[in-house]
Amino acid sequence: MTNSQVEKLIIIGSGPAGLTAAIYAARGNLNPLVVAGREAGGQLILTTDVDDFPGFPEGIQGPDLMDKMRKQAERFNTRFINEDVLSVDLKKRPFVIQTETYNLQTITLILATGASAMWLGLESEQRLRGRGVSACAVCDGFFFKDKNVIVVGGGDTAMREAQFLSRLCKSVTVIHRRDQLRAQSALIELVKSKPNVKFIFNCVVDEVLGQDKVTGVRIKNTQTGKINTMDVDGVFIAIGHKPNTDFLKGQLPLDEKGYVKVVNETHTEVEGVFVAGDVADFHYRQAVTAAGMGCKATMDAEEYLGNLTS
């Protein structure tokens, strides 16, 4: 790997999407190079128990799953650079990717940089992540079966989380900082129809309580400043996700929230640039759907490369 070498395929990102893309690419003799990032492994690195990824009947820890996927990619001689991408130039052919110490060139590119959950910014929230604090009801809701939880947020994400949790939990309380929800009216009506869901408006979570696990929250009224405490087993933060696309601005069409626009399956509006996982998928946001999209992205890149030489 040298600065003058033109790669067939570079994959940016090393979560389930990027690593699955790498496995398929390496087995397809594309000799892929993965720019893994300084915080390699995606959101699963911050996840404890993963019980919904196929093939692990006893469950698996998120970091262990990412380690196994990376080792599988390395087994087929995938190369890795553990650096962040600083910039890309997708207006040139071959494409140019600038990392901290490398200036790379590639014929095709798969973007799999994922998205990051937005958090409240509380020290207690970060300390108790994976111990009762979560940003994914589908991932972690099962652990709170017949328990009392809160959902923080008032948009579509929050309503979907509350609706999912209402099927599992004893009670779900939606806490929103404003006096009105921002979600689609159909979603709001669906959630309001659930007998075990209630709402607290004009309030924010001021502190997550508990030492080794969540035992409650401290809630502050945004209008009166009054503080109340509430006993809960789980806290689901649902104030949105931010796609990791800052380095792509001006290079590739993004939607109003910053997600990469998909033209067809994994194709972007720039020929030869493909996308996989949460960097484009704001609906499903699951490890298994990201992995599936990584597979498709590599197959599309392989087809694109084949058409160039035929």
Kinemage of the C-alpha trace (Angstrom):
@kinemage 1
@onewidth
@group {chain A} dominant
@subgroup {mainchain}
@vectorlist {calphas} color= white
{ca met a 1} P 0.000 0.000 0.000
{ca thr a 2} L 1.598 3.237 -1.166
{ca asn a 3} L 0.357 6.728 -1.777
{ca ser a 4} L 0.749 6.227 -5.531
{ca gln a 5} L -1.105 2.904 -5.692
{ca val a 6} L -4.627 3.000 -7.136
{ca glu a 7} L -6.916 0.658 -5.203
{ca lys a 8} L -9.800 -1.240 -6.759
{ca leu a 9} L -11.963 -0.656 -3.693
{ca ile a 10} L -11.673 1.356 -0.512
{ca ile a 11} L -14.214 0.953 2.293
{ca ile a 12} L -14.558 3.769 4.815
{ca gly a 13} L -15.957 2.475 8.102
{ca ser a 14} L -15.553 -0.677 10.168
{ca gly a 15} L -18.942 -1.426 11.675
{ca pro a 16} L -21.147 -4.326 10.498
{ca ala a 17} L -21.679 -2.702 7.077
{ca gly a 18} L -18.029 -1.964 6.365
{ca leu a 19} L -16.690 -5.282 7.637
{ca thr a 20} L -19.291 -7.334 5.756
{ca ala a 21} L -18.448 -5.370 2.608
{ca ala a 22} L -14.777 -6.161 3.246
{ca ile a 23} L -15.399 -9.895 3.705
{ca tyr a 24} L -17.289 -10.130 0.409
{ca ala a 25} L -14.771 -7.922 -1.394
{ca ala a 26} L -11.763 -9.893 -0.175
{ca arg a 27} L -13.344 -13.198 -1.166
{ca gly a 28} L -14.130 -11.648 -4.556
{ca asn a 29} L -10.433 -10.834 -5.131
{ca leu a 30} L -10.975 -7.064 -4.954
{ca asn a 31} L -8.118 -6.754 -2.431
{ca pro a 32} L -10.051 -4.192 -0.370
{ca leu a 33} L -8.551 -1.532 1.864
{ca val a 34} L -10.603 -0.531 4.902
{ca val a 35} L -10.098 2.871 6.497
{ca ala a 36} L -11.362 1.761 9.897
{ca gly a 37} L -11.204 5.020 11.845
{ca arg a 38} L -9.745 5.730 15.275
{ca glu a 39} L -12.958 4.508 16.934
{ca ala a 40} L -13.243 1.318 14.914
{ca gly a 41} L -16.247 -0.983 15.110
{ca gly a 42} L -19.205 1.363 14.881
{ca gln a 43} L -22.013 1.639 17.438
{ca leu a 44} L -21.723 -2.026 18.462
{ca ile a 45} L -18.463 -1.216 20.238
{ca leu a 46} L -20.625 0.725 22.715
{ca thr a 47} L -23.196 -2.090 23.009
{ca thr a 48} L -23.042 -4.795 25.647
{ca asp a 49} L -25.414 -7.714 24.993
{ca val a 50} L -26.320 -8.403 21.358
{ca asp a 51} L -29.058 -11.042 21.274
{ca asp a 52} L -30.542 -10.378 17.829
{ca phe a 53} L -27.608 -11.015 15.483
{ca pro a 54} L -28.112 -14.418 13.814
{ca gly a 55} L -25.732 -17.226 14.652
{ca phe a 56} L -25.198 -16.540 18.344
{ca pro a 57} L -27.818 -18.495 20.294
{ca glu a 58} L -26.319 -17.443 23.641
{ca gly a 59} L -25.911 -13.829 22.537
{ca ile a 60} L -22.627 -11.981 22.145
{ca gln a 61} L -21.059 -8.779 23.416
{ca gly a 62} L -20.968 -5.989 20.836
{ca pro a 63} L -17.169 -5.559 20.878
{ca asp a 64} L -16.705 -9.342 20.573
{ca leu a 65} L -18.966 -9.446 17.505
{ca met a 66} L -16.996 -6.646 15.850
{ca asp a 67} L -13.712 -8.375 16.703
{ca lys a 68} L -14.913 -11.616 15.105
{ca met a 69} L -16.087 -9.801 11.966
{ca arg a 70} L -12.763 -8.000 11.637
{ca lys a 71} L -10.799 -11.232 12.084
{ca gln a 72} L -12.954 -12.842 9.407
{ca ala a 73} L -12.125 -9.979 7.019
{ca glu a 74} L -8.420 -10.254 7.908
{ca arg a 75} L -8.515 -13.999 7.253
{ca phe a 76} L -9.154 -13.154 3.592
{ca asn a 77} L -6.306 -10.599 3.629
{ca thr a 78} L -8.310 -7.408 3.952
{ca arg a 79} L -5.950 -4.530 4.733
{ca phe a 80} L -6.772 -1.954 7.405
{ca ile a 81} L -5.741 1.605 8.172
{ca asn a 82} L -6.768 2.594 11.701
{ca glu a 83} L -7.057 6.296 10.951
{ca asp a 84} L -9.856 8.769 10.377
{ca val a 85} L -10.657 10.154 6.939
{ca leu a 86} L -10.014 13.884 6.826
{ca ser a 87} L -11.395 14.579 3.338
{ca val a 88} L -12.403 12.997 0.042
{ca asp a 89} L -12.340 14.270 -3.529
{ca leu a 90} L -15.072 12.514 -5.483
{ca lys a 91} L -14.817 14.894 -8.410
{ca lys a 92} L -11.544 13.303 -9.500
{ca arg a 93} L -11.030 9.894 -11.125
{ca pro a 94} L -9.703 7.892 -9.422
{ca phe a 95} L -11.258 9.145 -6.200
{ca val a 96} L -8.896 10.626 -3.609
{ca ile a 97} L -9.180 9.882 0.117
{ca gln a 98} L -7.028 11.797 2.567
{ca thr a 99} L -6.454 10.196 5.975
{ca glu a 100} L -4.219 11.440 8.758
{ca thr a 101} L -1.049 10.105 7.088
{ca tyr a 102} L -2.142 8.631 3.739
{ca asn a 103} L -3.228 10.106 0.442
{ca leu a 104} L -5.184 7.235 -1.139
{ca gln a 105} L -6.660 6.688 -4.584
{ca thr a 106} L -9.399 4.252 -5.559
{ca ile a 107} L -11.587 3.313 -8.515
{ca thr a 108} L -14.588 2.472 -6.319
{ca leu a 109} L -15.577 3.536 -2.830
{ca ile a 110} L -18.010 2.171 -0.244
{ca leu a 111} L -19.137 4.611 2.451
{ca ala a 112} L -20.011 2.801 5.680
{ca thr a 113} L -19.276 5.424 8.328
{ca gly a 114} L -22.567 4.904 10.168
{ca ala a 115} L -24.411 7.329 12.393
{ca ser a 116} L -23.990 8.345 16.007
{ca ala a 117} L -26.853 8.488 18.473
{ca met a 118} L -27.414 11.944 19.908
{ca trp a 119} L -27.189 12.030 23.704
{ca leu a 120} L -28.315 14.420 26.410
{ca gly a 121} L -24.754 15.147 27.485
{ca leu a 122} L -25.070 14.057 31.121
{ca glu a 123} L -22.146 12.423 32.902
{ca ser a 124} L -24.544 9.976 34.578
{ca glu a 125} L -26.065 9.069 31.206
{ca gln a 126} L -22.679 8.126 29.760
{ca arg a 127} L -21.642 6.234 32.895
{ca leu a 128} L -24.789 4.088 32.784
{ca arg a 129} L -24.832 3.392 29.050
{ca gly a 130} L -25.410 -0.339 28.628
{ca arg a 131} L -26.542 -0.502 32.260
{ca gly a 132} L -30.054 0.754 31.750
{ca val a 133} L -29.382 3.653 29.383
{ca ser a 134} L -29.870 2.845 25.703
{ca ala a 135} L -30.484 4.553 22.382
{ca cys a 136} L -32.083 1.536 20.697
{ca ala a 137} L -35.329 -0.074 21.868
{ca val a 138} L -35.185 -2.821 19.240
{ca cys a 139} L -31.673 -3.740 20.418
{ca asp a 140} L -32.229 -3.572 24.170
{ca gly a 141} L -35.975 -3.524 24.850
{ca phe a 142} L -36.124 -7.237 25.612
{ca phe a 143} L -33.988 -6.722 28.735
{ca phe a 144} L -36.745 -4.513 30.173
{ca lys a 145} L -39.641 -6.916 29.792
{ca asp a 146} L -42.337 -6.155 32.406
{ca lys a 147} L -40.281 -3.240 33.743
{ca asn a 148} L -40.803 0.532 33.890
{ca val a 149} L -38.938 2.678 31.381
{ca ile a 150} L -38.865 6.212 30.024
{ca val a 151} L -38.332 7.446 26.480
{ca val a 152} L -36.765 10.887 26.076
{ca gly a 153} L -37.794 12.767 22.939
{ca gly a 154} L -40.789 13.961 20.977
{ca gly a 155} L -40.116 13.145 17.336
{ca asp a 156} L -40.718 10.120 15.114
{ca thr a 157} L -37.784 8.249 16.684
{ca ala a 158} L -39.217 8.650 20.171
{ca met a 159} L -42.700 7.530 19.107
{ca arg a 160} L -41.349 4.429 17.383
{ca glu a 161} L -39.266 3.572 20.440
{ca ala a 162} L -42.261 4.065 22.761
{ca gln a 163} L -44.544 2.012 20.516
{ca phe a 164} L -42.055 -0.868 20.429
{ca leu a 165} L -41.420 -0.750 24.175
{ca ser a 166} L -45.146 -0.655 24.972
{ca arg a 167} L -45.377 -4.267 23.789
{ca leu a 168} L -42.719 -5.402 26.279
{ca cys a 169} L -42.625 -3.097 29.262
{ca lys a 170} L -44.956 -2.693 32.205
{ca ser a 171} L -45.026 1.066 31.668
{ca val a 172} L -43.508 3.558 29.235
{ca thr a 173} L -43.303 7.268 30.024
{ca val a 174} L -42.409 9.672 27.218
{ca ile a 175} L -40.620 12.777 28.491
{ca his a 176} L -40.496 15.757 26.125
{ca arg a 177} L -38.976 19.174 26.711
{ca arg a 178} L -41.737 20.976 24.820
{ca asp a 179} L -45.518 21.077 25.238
{ca gln a 180} L -46.181 19.423 21.866
{ca leu a 181} L -44.783 16.381 20.092
{ca arg a 182} L -43.001 16.825 16.756
{ca ala a 183} L -43.753 13.344 15.396
{ca gln a 184} L -46.161 12.437 12.609
{ca ser a 185} L -49.758 12.616 13.821
{ca ala a 186} L -50.408 8.958 12.901
{ca leu a 187} L -47.482 7.843 15.084
{ca ile a 188} L -48.632 10.040 17.961
{ca glu a 189} L -52.156 8.612 17.835
{ca leu a 190} L -50.799 5.062 17.714
{ca val a 191} L -48.676 5.607 20.826
{ca lys a 192} L -51.413 7.471 22.689
{ca ser a 193} L -53.707 4.488 22.116
{ca lys a 194} L -51.435 2.269 24.211
{ca pro a 195} L -52.837 1.951 27.757
{ca asn a 196} L -49.399 1.582 29.370
{ca val a 197} L -47.897 4.731 27.795
{ca lys a 198} L -48.120 8.156 29.401
{ca phe a 199} L -46.563 11.541 28.619
{ca ile a 200} L -44.771 14.197 30.635
{ca phe a 201} L -44.392 17.509 28.798
{ca asn a 202} L -42.231 20.581 29.401
{ca cys a 203} L -39.645 18.482 31.224
{ca val a 204} L -36.060 17.378 30.735
{ca val a 205} L -34.003 14.639 32.347
{ca asp a 206} L -31.589 16.427 34.656
{ca glu a 207} L -29.836 13.327 36.010
{ca val a 208} L -29.887 9.551 35.570
{ca leu a 209} L -29.858 7.896 38.990
{ca gly a 210} L -28.072 4.693 39.968
{ca gln a 211} L -24.592 3.363 40.629
{ca asp a 212} L -24.159 0.058 38.773
{ca lys a 213} L -27.494 0.220 36.971
{ca val a 214} L -30.326 2.685 36.378
{ca thr a 215} L -32.685 3.048 39.330
{ca gly a 216} L -34.442 6.272 38.378
{ca val a 217} L -34.221 9.749 36.878
{ca arg a 218} L -34.363 13.302 38.132
{ca ile a 219} L -36.718 15.414 36.025
{ca lys a 220} L -36.729 19.203 35.764
{ca asn a 221} L -39.747 21.228 34.601
{ca thr a 222} L -38.567 23.670 31.913
{ca gln a 223} L -41.184 26.270 32.870
{ca thr a 224} L -41.172 26.203 36.660
{ca gly a 225} L -37.748 24.745 37.401
{ca lys a 226} L -39.361 22.246 39.778
{ca ile a 227} L -37.409 19.004 40.293
{ca asn a 228} L -39.026 15.575 40.690
{ca thr a 229} L -37.543 12.091 40.881
{ca met a 230} L -39.012 9.033 39.223
{ca asp a 231} L -38.184 5.349 39.773
{ca val a 232} L -37.451 3.595 36.452
{ca asp a 233} L -35.479 0.576 35.291
{ca gly a 234} L -34.501 1.873 31.862
{ca val a 235} L -33.872 5.142 30.023
{ca phe a 236} L -34.169 5.221 26.233
{ca ile a 237} L -32.722 8.338 24.626
{ca ala a 238} L -34.555 9.014 21.367
{ca ile a 239} L -33.583 12.502 20.290
{ca gly a 240} L -32.237 11.400 16.922
{ca his a 241} L -29.074 10.254 15.207
{ca lys a 242} L -26.394 12.198 13.373
{ca pro a 243} L -24.907 10.489 10.304
{ca asn a 244} L -21.120 10.623 10.150
{ca thr a 245} L -20.961 12.540 6.885
{ca asp a 246} L -19.270 15.858 7.697
{ca phe a 247} L -16.310 14.898 5.494
{ca leu a 248} L -18.659 14.361 2.522
{ca lys a 249} L -20.239 17.821 2.371
{ca gly a 250} L -19.861 19.337 -1.075
{ca gln a 251} L -18.750 15.998 -2.508
{ca leu a 252} L -21.961 13.975 -2.514
{ca pro a 253} L -25.688 14.776 -2.272
{ca leu a 254} L -26.919 14.500 1.324
{ca asp a 255} L -30.476 14.888 2.593
{ca glu a 256} L -31.564 17.625 5.003
{ca lys a 257} L -30.419 15.570 8.014
{ca gly a 258} L -27.044 14.739 6.483
{ca tyr a 259} L -27.718 11.153 5.384
{ca val a 260} L -26.243 10.030 2.056
{ca lys a 261} L -28.893 10.034 -0.668
{ca val a 262} L -29.367 6.606 -2.220
{ca val a 263} L -30.295 6.388 -5.885
{ca asn a 264} L -30.824 2.640 -6.183
{ca glu a 265} L -30.157 0.053 -3.447
{ca thr a 266} L -26.561 1.060 -2.603
{ca his a 267} L -25.753 3.402 -5.503
{ca thr a 268} L -25.169 7.089 -4.807
{ca glu a 269} L -25.445 9.923 -7.314
{ca val a 270} L -21.703 9.611 -8.005
{ca glu a 271} L -20.936 6.598 -10.200
{ca gly a 272} L -18.531 4.242 -8.484
{ca val a 273} L -19.443 5.434 -4.979
{ca phe a 274} L -21.647 3.083 -2.975
{ca val a 275} L -23.135 3.274 0.489
{ca ala a 276} L -24.020 0.787 3.233
{ca gly a 277} L -25.502 0.908 6.714
{ca asp a 278} L -26.685 3.695 8.977
{ca val a 279} L -24.907 6.433 7.053
{ca ala a 280} L -27.815 6.136 4.605
{ca asp a 281} L -30.368 3.994 6.453
{ca phe a 282} L -32.183 6.093 9.068
{ca his a 283} L -35.165 3.720 9.258
{ca tyr a 284} L -33.972 0.244 10.279
{ca arg a 285} L -30.605 1.015 11.936
{ca gln a 286} L -29.827 -2.616 12.839
{ca ala a 287} L -26.521 -4.480 12.690
{ca val a 288} L -28.017 -7.222 10.534
{ca thr a 289} L -29.556 -4.794 8.000
{ca ala a 290} L -26.267 -2.874 7.855
{ca ala a 291} L -24.411 -6.129 7.203
{ca gly a 292} L -26.853 -7.043 4.432
{ca met a 293} L -26.398 -3.649 2.842
{ca gly a 294} L -22.611 -4.076 3.066
{ca cys a 295} L -22.906 -7.299 1.099
{ca lys a 296} L -25.018 -5.587 -1.557
{ca ala a 297} L -22.642 -2.620 -1.789
{ca thr a 298} L -19.680 -4.879 -2.551
{ca met a 299} L -21.643 -6.836 -5.145
{ca asp a 300} L -22.673 -3.562 -6.794
{ca ala a 301} L -19.072 -2.307 -6.724
{ca glu a 302} L -17.883 -5.611 -8.196
{ca glu a 303} L -20.433 -5.307 -11.006
{ca tyr a 304} L -19.370 -1.710 -11.640
{ca leu a 305} L -15.705 -2.709 -11.876
{ca gly a 306} L -16.603 -5.578 -14.194
{ca asn a 307} L -18.439 -3.232 -16.542
{ca leu a 308} L -15.412 -0.931 -16.693
{ca thr a 309} L -13.194 -3.719 -18.028
{ca ser a 310} L -15.708 -5.488 -20.271
